Amino acid sequence: MEEKRIDELVSILNEANYNYYVLDNPTITDQEFDKYLRELITLEEKYPEYVREDSPTKRVGGEVSEGFVKHTHKIPMMSLSNVFNEEEIREFDKRIKKEGITPEYVCELKIDGLSVSLNYEDGKLVSAATRGDGVVGEDITNNVKTIKTVPLSLKMPISIEVRGEIYMPKKKLEELNKRREANGESLFQNCRNAAAGSIRQLDSKIAASRGLDTFIYHIPNPLDYGIKTHYEALQYLKELGFKTNPESTLVSDVDGILKFIEKEGEMREKLSYDIDGVVIKTNSIKDQIELGYTAKYPKWATAYKFPATEVLTKLKDIIFTVGRTGQVTPNAVLEPVIVAGSTISRATLHNEDYVKEKDLKIGDIVSIRKAGDVIPEVVEAKKERRTGKEKDFVMIERCPICNNFLHKEEGIVGSFCLNPNCVARHIEGLCHFVSRNAMNIDGLGDRIIEDFYNFGFIKNYSDIYNLYKRREELIELEGFGNKSVDNLLEAIENSKKNSLERLLHAIGIEGIGAKTSKVLAKRFGTLDNLMSADYETLINIQDIGDALATSIINYFHDEEKLTEINKLVELGINTIYNDTKISDDERVSGKKFVITGSFDFISRDEIKKEIEDRGGSTSSSVSSKTDVVIVGADAGKKYDDAIRLGITLWTEKELKELLYEKNN
């Protein structure tokens, strides 16, 4: 089975490499390529006996066109490993520090173009070549000489090889496509394709007309020139007369990397050229040499890829879940794909009509995006990529949980299970238990509760507090990783400290809401006192009438419920009233905040919690509905938006005043 999948992935990736590098006609997206390559690397590491000689992991990628003279690189041009989120950036940093290195990093923009090697002898340009397969590329000297930012003579008469990126500015692409449209020619999809297609023209006059540009960023043998750091190398390249990217920055740690990524991500659309990420390199050349290389990548550098807002993947299956109201929802099971920085393997398809309107079939290649940067949704099926093996969608007639026939009422969208004893109702109780006004366990939303129920991880309240025993299983789930699982387990552990009123509200005593739970917790002080209270005592409490008193008595006389409460107590759940909640602050309560930039004394997550504790809310983007923008160091576009909209700004001064008053 594993050998067959490896063969399939090698075939897909080699075909994609040929179409991309040789024909300049990409047939799959970068996101699809990265996804398949990651899967292949994982399988080959696990099953080395099945590794093929023609595997794309054995070479950097691409083939040499027969239309160009071959050029052998004296020092191989290696590609970079990829990281996709903060957790993976921190893992990259940890791997370096494990070698006893305390690194500085140079952060550079990842230009979306074509890699190039330039060779000079005695200060004169003698050759230029593409990366090709990393060892052998294509000689494109004549075309490169037409690029005005490539010096034909250096400012010093030295012999040197330098490397960088050839790209097409956005404005030049617009001009080129206008000309091509007028001539009835096909248009270039993007700047990168246009650059690759232009530099590989056999007629250098065509290349000269395309307005190509370069950024040079690397010297393969810097020690030969007395250069001890990468940042020094960039300065030296400028002195020689090369165009370097002005955004390159030296940072001291991971937080500096993250600030750079946030800043450049916000400025991305304003740049005159396309970028698709940030390159992170250790600054010290000595450290680079010590860290060395894998068979394919340098260990001292990596490339952070900006999150894609819409990507393609395969719709493997459609399964059905039952919601808290009994509505049965079709859900897409997807080949895992990274969207906006997180791995997506499931997406809701809402209802039968939604699937039919989009004409989705099992086996389709579909586009996925995050609606509002939170909920993954299926945008459309790529019908032109159908093979005929796809399967039609068929709506089920029976509840997938209790097997009762579903009910669909005319004029109402959706199919419903009306069985009052369906375990979906039980799932509703679990969702309520972890909700914000109850035990407030961040990371256990309704969808995750339903998934964990279906996986058999959570059947009762107490199972939530035993999830730590399934840590390794949770990490294996799509969309979860070490950090997210540890954050979830920490949130579960922290919820044990909640005051009694939250527990009373969470366990779902009929008729007892958040307000009444607080009254009972304050009156009795402990869960034991409440459980032993008689009818007469309860009926004499303000706001507790006959119905609620009876409901409380009945609940605590239910053997099944008592068993579950005893399990919670054994697991360490607090059962004592603790009136320490921060009161609403008029400066914060009911207001919407946006946080931008960085803060030395507090994390953004901690600021968010402080705001929510005081009755406020936070948002990721600035709008006319925003009340306050809290501004830290290196604030970007959100700060500009706040100024434009005339929104109140808080600096660290106002923030510290708020926190100081709380803590004193």
C-alpha positions in Angstrom: 0.0 0.0 0.0 2.8 2.4 1.0 4.9 1.5 -2.1 1.9 2.2 -4.3 1.3 5.6 -2.8 5.0 6.5 -3.1 4.9 5.5 -6.8 1.8 7.6 -7.3 3.3 10.7 -5.6 6.6 10.4 -7.6 4.6 10.3 -10.8 2.5 13.3 -9.8 5.5 15.4 -8.7 7.7 14.5 -11.7 4.9 15.4 -14.1 4.3 18.7 -12.2 8.1 19.5 -12.3 8.2 18.8 -16.1 5.2 21.0 -16.8 6.5 23.8 -14.5 10.2 23.9 -15.3 10.4 22.7 -18.9 7.1 23.8 -20.5 6.5 26.8 -18.3 2.9 25.6 -18.0 2.1 24.7 -14.3 -0.8 22.2 -14.0 -1.1 22.2 -10.2 -0.7 25.0 -7.6 2.3 25.5 -5.3 0.1 24.5 -2.4 -0.8 21.2 -4.0 2.9 20.6 -4.9 4.1 21.4 -1.3 1.4 19.1 0.1 2.3 16.1 -2.1 6.1 16.7 -1.5 5.6 16.7 2.2 3.7 13.5 2.1 6.3 11.8 -0.1 9.2 12.9 2.2 7.3 11.5 5.3 6.7 8.2 3.5 10.3 7.9 2.2 11.6 8.5 5.7 9.4 5.8 7.1 9.8 3.3 4.3 13.3 3.9 2.8 13.2 0.5 1.0 10.6 2.0 -1.4 12.5 5.1 -2.3 12.9 5.4 -6.1 15.9 6.7 -8.0 13.7 9.2 -9.9 12.1 10.6 -6.8 11.9 14.4 -6.8 13.4 14.3 -3.3 16.7 13.3 -4.9 17.0 16.5 -6.8 16.1 20.1 -6.4 13.7 20.0 -9.4 13.4 20.9 -13.1 15.1 19.7 -16.3 17.3 21.4 -18.9 15.5 22.5 -22.1 17.1 21.2 -25.3 17.0 24.7 -26.6 19.7 26.0 -24.3 23.4 25.1 -23.7 23.9 23.2 -20.4 25.7 24.9 -17.6 27.2 23.0 -14.7 27.3 24.8 -11.3 30.6 24.6 -9.5 28.7 24.8 -6.2 25.2 23.2 -6.3 22.2 25.6 -6.2 20.1 24.0 -3.5 16.5 24.8 -2.7 15.1 25.6 0.8 12.9 23.7 3.2 9.5 25.3 3.9 7.7 26.2 7.1 4.1 27.3 7.3 3.4 28.7 10.8 4.9 30.0 14.0 5.3 26.6 15.6 7.4 25.3 12.7 9.5 28.5 12.8 10.2 27.9 16.5 11.1 24.3 15.7 13.6 25.5 13.1 15.2 27.8 15.8 15.3 24.9 18.4 17.1 22.6 15.9 19.8 25.2 15.5 20.1 25.9 19.2 20.4 22.2 19.9 23.8 22.4 18.0 25.1 24.8 20.7 24.6 27.8 18.4 23.0 31.1 19.6 21.9 32.5 16.2 21.2 35.8 14.7 18.9 35.7 11.6 18.7 37.6 8.4 15.1 37.9 7.1 14.6 38.5 3.4 11.6 38.6 1.2 11.0 35.5 -0.9 10.7 36.9 -4.4 8.3 35.1 -6.7 10.5 34.7 -9.8 13.3 32.6 -11.3 16.6 31.7 -9.6 19.7 32.8 -11.4 23.5 32.3 -11.0 25.8 35.1 -12.4 29.5 34.4 -12.9 32.1 37.2 -13.3 35.8 37.0 -14.2 38.0 40.0 -13.5 34.8 42.0 -12.9 33.2 41.1 -16.3 30.0 39.1 -16.7 30.9 35.9 -18.5 27.9 33.6 -17.9 24.4 33.4 -16.4 22.4 30.2 -15.7 19.2 29.0 -14.3 19.1 26.6 -11.3 17.9 23.7 -13.4 18.2 20.5 -11.3 20.6 22.2 -8.9 23.7 20.8 -10.5 23.1 21.5 -14.2 21.1 24.5 -15.4 20.5 26.4 -18.6 22.9 29.0 -20.0 20.8 32.2 -20.3 23.7 34.7 -20.6 22.4 36.6 -23.6 19.0 37.1 -22.1 20.3 38.2 -18.7 22.6 40.8 -20.3 19.4 42.6 -21.4 18.3 43.1 -17.8 19.4 46.6 -16.9 19.9 45.9 -13.2 22.5 43.2 -13.9 25.9 44.9 -14.1 28.0 43.9 -17.1 31.1 45.2 -15.2 31.5 45.2 -11.5 32.8 48.1 -9.5 35.8 45.9 -8.5 37.8 43.8 -10.9 37.2 40.5 -9.0 36.1 37.0 -10.0 32.9 35.9 -8.2 29.7 33.9 -8.5 26.5 35.5 -7.1 23.0 34.3 -7.0 19.6 35.9 -6.9 16.1 36.1 -8.4 14.9 37.3 -11.8 11.4 38.7 -11.6 8.9 40.7 -13.5 7.4 43.8 -11.7 3.6 43.9 -11.4 3.4 47.0 -13.7 5.4 45.3 -16.4 3.1 42.3 -16.3 0.1 44.5 -16.8 1.7 46.2 -19.8 2.8 42.8 -21.3 -0.7 41.2 -20.9 -2.3 44.3 -22.5 0.0 43.9 -25.6 -0.6 40.1 -25.7 -4.4 40.6 -25.4 -4.3 43.1 -28.3 -2.4 40.6 -30.4 -4.8 37.8 -29.6 -2.1 35.9 -27.5 -2.7 34.0 -24.3 -2.1 36.0 -21.1 0.5 35.1 -18.4 -1.1 33.9 -15.2 1.3 35.8 -12.9 4.6 37.6 -12.6 6.6 34.4 -11.9 5.3 32.6 -15.0 5.9 35.7 -17.1 9.5 36.0 -15.8 10.3 32.3 -16.5 8.7 32.5 -19.9 10.6 35.7 -20.8 14.1 34.7 -19.6 13.9 31.4 -21.6 13.2 33.0 -24.9 15.7 31.9 -27.6 15.5 35.4 -29.1 17.1 37.8 -26.6 15.3 40.7 -28.2 12.0 39.3 -26.8 13.6 39.0 -23.4 14.8 42.6 -23.6 11.3 43.9 -24.3 9.8 42.3 -21.2 11.2 44.7 -18.5 12.7 42.0 -16.3 14.5 42.9 -13.0 16.7 41.2 -10.4 17.5 41.1 -6.7 20.8 39.5 -5.8 21.1 37.9 -2.4 23.7 35.2 -2.1 27.5 34.6 -2.5 28.1 30.8 -2.4 31.7 31.1 -1.1 31.7 34.2 1.1 34.8 33.3 3.2 37.0 33.6 0.0 36.2 37.3 0.2 36.7 37.8 3.9 33.0 37.9 4.6 32.0 36.4 8.0 28.2 37.0 8.0 25.4 36.9 5.5 24.4 40.5 6.3 27.9 41.6 5.4 27.5 39.6 2.1 24.4 41.7 1.3 26.3 44.9 1.9 29.2 43.7 -0.2 26.9 42.8 -3.1 25.6 46.4 -3.0 29.2 47.7 -3.1 29.9 45.6 -6.2 26.9 47.2 -8.0 24.2 44.6 -7.6 20.6 45.5 -6.8 19.7 44.0 -3.4 16.3 44.0 -1.7 16.0 47.0 0.8 13.6 45.0 3.1 16.3 42.5 4.2 16.7 42.8 8.0 18.9 41.4 10.7 17.1 40.1 13.8 18.2 38.6 17.1 15.6 35.9 17.7 12.3 34.2 16.7 10.2 37.1 17.9 12.1 39.4 15.5 11.4 36.9 12.7 7.6 36.9 13.5 7.5 40.7 13.6 9.2 40.9 10.2 6.7 38.4 8.8 3.7 40.3 10.2 5.0 43.6 8.9 5.8 42.3 5.4 2.6 40.4 5.2 0.6 43.6 5.8 2.8 45.5 3.2 2.7 42.7 0.6 0.1 44.1 -1.7 1.8 47.5 -1.8 5.0 46.1 -3.2 5.8 46.6 -6.9 6.8 42.9 -7.2 5.3 39.6 -6.0 6.5 37.8 -3.0 5.3 34.5 -1.6 7.0 34.3 1.7 10.1 35.2 3.8 13.5 33.5 3.7 15.2 33.0 7.1 19.0 32.5 7.3 21.4 32.2 10.1 23.7 35.2 9.9 27.1 33.7 10.8 28.9 32.0 8.0 30.8 29.9 10.6 27.4 28.7 11.9 26.2 27.9 8.4 29.2 25.7 7.8 28.8 24.0 11.1 25.1 23.3 10.5 25.7 22.0 7.0 23.2 20.5 4.6 20.8 17.6 4.2 20.7 15.9 0.8 18.5 18.6 -0.5 18.4 21.6 1.8 20.7 23.8 3.8 20.1 23.3 7.6 20.8 26.9 8.3 18.0 28.4 6.2 14.3 27.9 5.6 11.5 29.6 3.7 8.3 30.7 5.5 5.4 30.5 3.0 2.6 33.1 3.3 -0.7 31.4 4.1 -2.8 30.8 0.9 -6.3 32.2 1.1 -7.6 29.7 -1.5 -6.0 26.4 -2.4 -6.9 23.2 -4.3 -7.2 19.7 -2.9 -9.2 16.5 -3.4 -12.7 15.8 -2.0 -12.1 12.2 -0.8 -15.5 11.6 0.7 -18.7 13.2 2.1 -19.7 12.1 5.6 -22.7 13.1 7.7 -22.9 14.5 11.3 -25.8 15.4 13.6 -25.9 18.8 15.1 -27.4 19.9 18.4 -30.8 20.7 16.9 -30.9 17.3 15.2 -30.0 18.8 11.7 -27.9 16.3 9.6 -25.1 18.0 7.8 -22.9 16.7 5.0 -19.2 17.3 5.5 -16.3 17.2 3.1 -13.4 14.9 3.9 -10.4 16.4 2.2 -6.8 15.5 1.4 -5.1 17.6 4.1 -4.1 21.0 2.8 -2.7 24.1 4.4 -5.0 27.1 4.2 -4.2 30.4 5.8 -1.6 28.8 8.0 -3.5 25.8 9.3 -4.0 22.3 8.0 -7.6 21.6 6.8 -9.0 18.1 6.3 -12.7 18.7 6.9 -15.1 21.4 5.7 -18.9 21.7 6.2 -21.1 21.4 3.1 -24.1 22.8 5.1 -27.0 20.9 3.5 -28.1 18.8 0.6 -29.1 21.8 -1.5 -25.6 23.4 -1.0 -23.9 20.2 -2.4 -26.3 20.0 -5.4 -26.0 23.7 -6.2 -22.2 23.4 -6.4 -22.4 20.1 -8.3 -19.9 18.5 -6.0 -18.8 14.9 -6.6 -16.7 12.6 -4.5 -13.2 12.5 -6.1 -13.4 16.1 -7.4 -10.5 18.5 -7.1 -12.1 21.4 -5.2 -10.9 24.9 -4.1 -10.9 25.6 -0.4 -10.8 28.9 1.4 -11.3 30.1 5.0 -14.5 32.2 5.3 -13.7 35.1 7.6 -10.2 33.6 8.2 -11.8 31.0 10.5 -14.2 28.5 8.9 -13.0 26.4 6.0 -15.4 26.2 3.1 -15.5 24.5 -0.3 -15.7 27.2 -3.0 -16.2 25.1 -6.2 -15.3 21.9 -8.0 -12.7 22.2 -10.7 -14.9 20.3 -13.3 -12.2 20.6 -16.0 -10.0 18.2 -13.9 -12.6 15.5 -13.7 -11.5 12.0 -14.9 -14.9 10.3 -15.0 -14.1 8.2 -11.9 -15.9 10.7 -9.6 -19.0 9.5 -7.7 -22.3 11.4 -7.4 -23.4 12.8 -4.0 -26.4 10.9 -2.5 -28.2 12.4 0.6 -28.8 9.8 3.3 -32.4 8.9 4.4 -31.6 7.8 8.0 -29.8 9.4 10.9 -26.2 8.3 10.9 -26.3 8.2 14.8 -29.6 6.5 15.7 -30.8 5.2 12.3 -34.2 6.9 12.6 -35.7 8.2 9.3 -34.8 11.8 8.7 -37.5 14.5 8.4 -37.4 17.2 5.8 -40.1 19.8 6.0 -41.2 21.7 3.0 -39.9 25.3 2.9 -37.1 24.5 5.4 -33.5 23.9 4.3 -32.0 20.8 5.8 -32.9 17.3 7.0 -33.5 16.6 10.7 -33.4 13.7 13.1 -36.5 14.1 15.4 -35.6 11.2 17.8 -35.4 12.9 21.3 -33.1 10.1 22.5 -30.6 10.5 19.7 -27.1 10.8 21.1 -26.8 14.1 19.2 -28.7 15.6 22.2 -25.9 14.2 24.3 -23.4 15.9 22.1 -25.3 19.1 22.7 -24.8 18.7 26.4 -21.0 18.2 25.9 -20.9 21.4 23.8 -22.7 23.3 26.5 -20.3 22.0 29.2 -17.2 23.4 27.5 -18.9 26.7 26.3 -17.7 30.2 27.2 -20.4 30.7 29.9 -19.8 27.3 31.4 -16.4 25.7 31.9 -15.0 27.9 29.2 -12.5 25.5 27.6 -10.8 27.3 24.7 -10.1 24.9 21.8 -13.1 22.6 22.3 -15.7 24.2 20.0 -18.9 22.5 18.8 -17.3 20.9 15.7 -14.3 19.5 17.7 -16.6 18.1 20.4 -18.7 16.3 17.7 -15.5 15.0 16.0 -14.1 13.8 19.4 -17.5 12.1 20.2 -17.5 10.3 16.8 -13.9 9.2 17.3 -14.8 7.8 20.7 -12.6 10.2 22.6 -15.4 12.0 24.6 -18.6 10.4 25.7 -19.1 12.0 29.1 -17.9 15.2 30.9 -15.2 13.3 32.7 -13.7 12.1 29.4 -12.7 15.7 28.7 -10.4 15.6 31.7 -8.8 12.3 30.6 -7.9 13.6 27.1 -4.3 14.0 28.3 -4.0 10.2 28.1 -4.7 10.5 24.3 -2.1 13.2 23.6 -0.3 11.2 21.0 -3.5 10.3 19.2 -4.6 13.9 19.2 -1.4 15.1 17.6 -1.9 12.7 14.7 -5.3 14.3 13.9 -5.3 16.8 10.9 -5.3 20.4 12.1 -3.6 19.5 15.4 0.0 19.7 16.3 2.2 19.6 19.4 1.5 23.2 20.3 -2.2 23.2 19.6 -2.8 19.9 21.6 -0.7 21.2 24.5 -2.7 24.5 24.5 -5.9 22.5 24.6 -4.8 20.2 27.4 -3.6 23.3 29.3 -7.0 24.9 28.9 -8.7 21.8 30.1 -6.4 21.6 33.2 -7.0 25.3 33.9 -10.8 24.9 33.8 -10.5 22.7 36.9 -9.9 25.9 38.9 -13.2 27.5 37.8 -15.5 28.8 40.5 -18.5 26.6 41.5 -21.1 28.6 39.5 -19.5 27.6 36.2 -19.6 23.9 37.1 -23.3 24.2 38.1 -24.1 25.9 34.8 -22.1 23.4 32.9 -23.6 20.2 34.1 -27.0 21.2 32.7 -29.5 21.1 35.5 -32.8 21.8 33.8 -33.9 25.4 34.1 -30.6 26.5 35.8 -28.8 29.2 33.8 -25.7 31.2 34.4 -27.4 33.7 36.7 -29.2 31.2 38.9 -26.0 29.1 39.1 -24.2 32.1 40.6 -27.1 32.6 43.1 -26.8 28.9 44.2 -23.0 28.9 44.4 -22.9 32.1 46.5 -25.7 30.8 48.8 -24.3 27.3 49.5 -20.6 27.8 49.0 -19.8 24.2 48.1 -21.3 21.6 45.8 -21.7 19.2 48.8 -23.9 21.7 50.6 -26.1 22.2 47.5 -26.4 18.5 46.9 -27.6 17.9 50.5 -30.1 20.9 50.5 -33.7 19.9 50.9 -36.8 21.2 49.1 -37.7 23.7 51.9 -34.3 25.3 51.9 -34.3 25.7 48.1 -37.8 27.1 47.8 -36.9 29.8 50.3 -34.1 31.2 48.1 -35.0 34.2 46.0 -35.6 33.4 42.3 -35.9 29.6 43.1 -39.5 28.5 42.7 -41.1 25.1 42.9 -40.1 24.0 39.4 -36.4 24.9 39.9 -36.3 23.4 43.4 -37.8 20.2 42.1 -35.3 20.2 39.1 -32.3 20.5 41.5 -33.6 17.8 43.8 -34.3 15.4 40.9 -30.9 16.0 39.3 -28.9 15.2 42.4 -31.0 12.1 43.0 -30.2 10.7 39.6 -27.6 7.8 40.1 -26.1 8.2 36.7 -25.6 11.9 37.1 -24.2 11.4 40.6 -21.7 8.9 39.2 -20.5 11.4 36.7 -20.2 14.2 39.3 -18.1 11.9 41.5 -15.8 11.2 38.6 -15.3 15.0 38.1 -14.5 15.5 41.8 -12.0 12.6 41.7 -10.4 14.3 38.6 -9.8 17.5 40.7 -12.6 19.8 39.5 -13.1 22.6 42.0 -16.5 22.5 43.8 -16.1 25.7 45.9 -17.5 29.1 45.2 -14.7 31.6 44.6 -15.8 35.2 43.9 -12.6 36.5 42.2 -14.0 37.5 38.8 -12.8 40.9 37.5 -15.7 43.3 37.3 -16.5 45.0 34.0 -14.4 48.1 33.3 -16.2 51.0 31.7 -13.1 51.7 29.6 -13.4 48.2 28.1 -16.8 46.7 28.7 -18.9 46.4 25.5 -16.1 47.8 23.3 -14.3 46.2 20.4 -10.5 46.2 20.3 -7.8 45.4 17.7 -4.2 44.7 18.8 -1.3 45.4 16.4 2.5 45.4 16.8 4.5 43.8 19.6 4.9 44.4 23.3 8.0 43.7 25.4 6.1 43.1 28.7 3.1 41.1 27.6 2.0 38.8 24.8 -0.9 39.7 22.5 -2.9 36.6 23.7 -2.5 37.9 27.3 -3.8 41.3 26.2 -6.8 39.7 24.6 -7.6 37.8 27.8 -7.3 41.0 29.9 -9.8 42.7 27.5 -12.3 39.8 27.6 -12.1 39.6 31.4 -13.3 43.2 31.5 -16.2 42.6 29.2 -14.6 43.7 26.0 -14.0 41.8 22.7 -11.2 41.6 20.2 -11.1 41.5 16.4 -8.3 40.7 13.9 -9.1 43.6 11.6 -9.9 47.4 11.9 -13.3 48.6 10.7 -15.7 51.5 11.5 -17.1 49.3 14.3 -13.7 49.2 16.1 -13.6 51.3 19.3 -9.9 51.1 20.2 -6.7 50.0 18.5 -3.9 49.0 20.9 -0.6 49.9 19.2 2.8 48.2 20.0 6.2 48.4 18.3 6.4 47.9 14.6 2.7 48.4 14.0 1.7 48.1 10.4 -1.4 48.5 8.2 -3.8 48.3 11.2 -2.3 51.4 12.7 -2.7 53.2 9.3 -6.3 52.1 9.1 -7.0 53.4 12.6 -5.6 56.8 11.8 -7.6 56.9 8.5 -10.9 56.0 10.4 -10.2 58.3 13.4 -10.3 55.4 15.9 -9.0 55.9 19.4 -5.4 54.6 19.9 -3.9 53.1 23.0 -0.1 52.9 23.4 1.7 50.8 26.0 1.2 53.7 28.4 -2.6 53.3 28.4 -2.3 49.5 28.5 0.0 49.5 31.5 -2.4 51.9 33.3 -5.2 49.5 32.8 -3.1 46.5 34.0 -1.5 48.4 36.9 -4.9 49.3 38.3 -5.9 45.7 38.2 -2.9 44.4 39.9 -2.8 47.0 42.7 
